[in-house]
Amino acid sequence: MVLADAPDPLWEALLSLHLLQNRDGPLVFGRWRRASAERPAEPALFRLRAPAPPVGYSADLLTPAEASLGL
């Protein structure tokens, strides 16, 4: 198994979009979701909601190739 040297920004953005679109962990993520909805810091990121649904398939262009080597 290979461990990544650092977090991948594309994976972080994709997983954050997933968390914004579901209701899991309301005590941990509820306040962050509300703040994000009130003032989206990056409107372009929110346009990715269609190709990045909270469950199921996400477009491959959003997942970095480096992640195929392992964690």
N, C-alpha and C positions, 0 to 999 in steps of 0.2 A: 504494500500500500504506500502511496506517495501522499505526503501532506503538503498542502499549498504553503508558500512562503508568506502570503498575506491574503486578506479577503479580496475577492474579485468584485469590483464595483458593479458590473452587470448583474451578477448573481444577487448582490445585496439589493439592487434596485428591483429586480424581479420578485424576490421574496418579500420585499417591503410592499410592493403592489398587491401581492397575494394577501398579506395581512390587512391592508387597507380595505380590501373588498369582502372580507368575511367578518364574523363576529366572535371569532375565537379569542379567548383570553381577555375578556372585557376589563378585568381589574388591572391588568398589566398594560394593555394597548388602547383602552377606551379613550383616555384623555389625549393620547397622541393622534388617534383617528379623528376625534372632534377638532383638534387644532389643525390638522391637515386639511380637513374639509372646509374650515373657515377661511383659510388663507393658503392655498397651494403654493408652495415655494417654487415649484417648477412645473408650470402648466403642461409642458411637452411630455413630462413623465406620465401625467394623467391620461394623455391620449393613447398610451400603451395598454390601457385597460382591456380593450377588445382583443388584441393578440396575446394578452396575458391574463386569462381568467383565473380566479382564485383556486379552482380545481380543474384537473384535466390537463390537456395538452397546452403548452406554451410554444409560441413560434421559436424555431431553432435559432433565428437571428439574435434572439435575446439571451441565449446561453453560450458562454464562451467555450471555445474549443479546448482550452487548457484544462477544463474541468473533466474532460474525458479520460485524463490520466489518473484520476483518483481524487481523494479529498484534497 
